[in-house]
Amino acid sequence: MGNTSFKLYGLKISGHCHRVELMLRMLDLPFEYIEADATVRNSAAFRALNPLGKIPVLVDGELAIPDSNAILVYLIKRYAPGSHWLPEDALQAAEIQRWLSISANELRHGPASARMTVLWNMQGEIALPLAHAISERLLDMMANHLTTRHYLATKQPTIADLACYSYIAHAEEGRISLASYPSINAWLKRIESLPHFVPMPASTIPEPA
C-alpha cells in the first residue's frame, strides 16, 4: 500500500494487540511497533491518543484509533473495503459483530482473564475458577460451532477470527487445555496458515502455588 505512517502502540504479550498486528500484516500494511509499557501508557502524550490509557492504539497519519476491534473495522473499511475480512452482506456482518462481542465478553472474561491471572496474578481480575467456567462454556460452544465450518462467521476468514484467535491459541497459559477440542485446534491451524501470519510470543507458565 506504500503507507508508512502507521504506528501501533501495544505489547507483544497482549492478545488484543496481536489481533491488530495480524490484521496489519495480512493487509501488507507497513507499520512501526511501539512497545507501550505502563510508563508510556501513563504519559500525557499517550493519554492524548487514548484518554483511557489502554492499548492497542493505532496511529494512521493524524488519526488515532483506540480499541482492538474498532481498529480491525477501521483498517478494513479504509484499506480493504468489501473484502472477505468484513463483507457488506447484512447477515454476514451481523455474524461477525456477534463474534466481536464474544471476543469482548466471554473471551475476555474467560481465557484472557485466566491467562492474566495465572501469568501475572492481575489484581481485580475474575477469580480463576470462574474464568475457567466461562472458558469451558465458550470452548464447548465454539467447538460445536466449528464442527460444520472452517471459520467463525463466514466461509472465509474475517476479522472475527483474528479477534478470537490469540487468546484461544494461548489458552493453556491460563491452565486451560484444548486437548479435547479437535475442531478448535483445526481452526487455529487454519489461521496460522494464512499469509503473513506471525505468532504471539509464548509466556512461561508458573508452577501452581
N, C-alpha and C positions, 0 to 999 in steps of 0.2 A: 504493500500500500504506500510505502515511502514516507509514512508519518513517523517521525522520531520524537514527537513531543509528549508521548505517553510516559507518565511516572506512576508506578504502583507502590504505594506505601503499604507495607504489610510485614508479616513474619512468616518465614518458611515453614514453621511448625503449625501454622494455622490453616485448618481446612477451609475456612471462609476465604482466606487469601489465595489458597491453592486453586479453588474453582475459578477465580478471576485470572490467575496466571495461565491456567489451562486454556481458557477462552481466548486470551490474547495470543497464545502460541498457535492455537488451532486456526485462528483467523490470520496468522502470519503477520501480526502487528508488532513491530519492534517497540520495546519499552525499557525503561530504566527501573530496576527494582530497588527500592529504598527501604532498608530494614528500619522499622518503626518500633523501637523498644519503648518502655514506659517514659523515659526522658523525652524522646521525640514526641510521643503522644500527648504529653503534658505541656508541650511548648506552645507559646502563643501562635507561632507560625502554623503549627498543625491544627490547632483549635480554629484557626481561620478557615481551614479546609473542611473540618468536621467539628462543630462545637461540642459534640458528644465525646470526642476524643477516642473514637473507635476505629479499628481497621477492619477491612481494607478501605483505602481511598484511592480512586483513580483520578489522576490529573491529565486532562486532554487539552493541551494548549492553555486557554484561560479558564477552562471549566474544571470544577472539582466535583466528583460524584462519589458519595459515600455509599456504603451498604453493598454487600457482595451480590445479592440478587438484583438489586437495582442496576449495578454495573453491568451484569450479564445482559439485561434487557437493553440498556443503553448501547452497548457495543454492537448488538445485532441490529437494532433499529437504525443505527447510524452507519455501520460499516458492512453489514450483510443482510439488508432488508429483504424479506420474502424468502430467506434461506430455510433449510430444514431445521436450523437451530431454533427458530421461533416462527412457525408458519402463520399465515394470515387467517387460515380457516378457524372459525369461531370455536368449534368443538375441540380441535387440537390445541388452540391457545388456552382454552379453559382447563384442559387436562394438564398442560404444562404449569399453569398457575396453581393447580391443586398440588403438584409436587413441590413447587417453590414454597407453598405454605407448609407442607410437611417438613421441608428442609429447615424451616424457621421455627418449627414447633417440635414434633415428635423426634426428628433427627437431632435437633439442638439439645433437647432435654433428655434424650436417650443416649445414643453412642457418643455424641460430642461431650456431653456433661460427664459421662462415665470416664472418658479419656482424660478430661481436665482434672477430675478428682484423683484418679489413680496416678497420673504423671506428676501433677503439681499441687495436689491437695488444696485446690482452689477453695477459699472460704466463701460461703454464701451459695455454693452450688447445690444442686439437688443431691440428696443423700444417695450413696451408691446403690443400695438395694432398689430404690425407686427408679433410678436411671436404668438399671438392668431390667426392671419390669417393663418400663416404657420401651426399651430396646427390643425386648422379646416380642412384644405386640407388633412393633414396627417391622421387625425382620420376618415374622410369620406372615404378615400381610404382603410385604414385598416379595417374599419367596413364592407365595401363591400367585401373585400378580405376574411375576416373570416366568412362570411355567409355560405361558402361552404367547410370550412376546420376547423380542430381543432387547427392547429399550423401554423406558418407563412410560413415556407419553405417546409416542408415535412409532412408526416403523423405522424411523431413522433417529440417530442421536440428537438430542435437543439440549437446551440449557438446563432442563430438569435433570438430566443425567449428570451433568457436571456439578450441579448444585448438591446432589446427593452422594456423589462418588466418594469424596475424600474421607469423610468420617466413617462411612461404611467400610472402606478399604482398610482403615486403621482401627477398626472396632476392637481388635484384640489388645490394643494399647489401653483399652478401658476394661480389660478382662472379660471381653465378650467374644465367644467362639463363633466362627462362621462355618465350622466343620459340617454342620447338619443342614446347610443351605446351599445345595449344589446350583440352583438356578441363580442365586445371588452371586456366587463365585464365577459362574459363566458370564454374567452381566459385567462384573468387574473386569474380566479379561477382555471383553469387547471394548470397554472404554480404554483400557490400557493399550489396545492395538490400534487406536485411532492415530492418524498422522500428527506428529509434533507432540505427542503425549510425553509428559515428564512426571515422575512420581513425586509425592510429598515425602520429605525425609522421614525415615523411621525414628522413633524415640525409644530409648531404653526403658523397659518396664521395671519398676522397682519391685523387690521382693515383698510379698504380703507381710504386714506388720504382725 
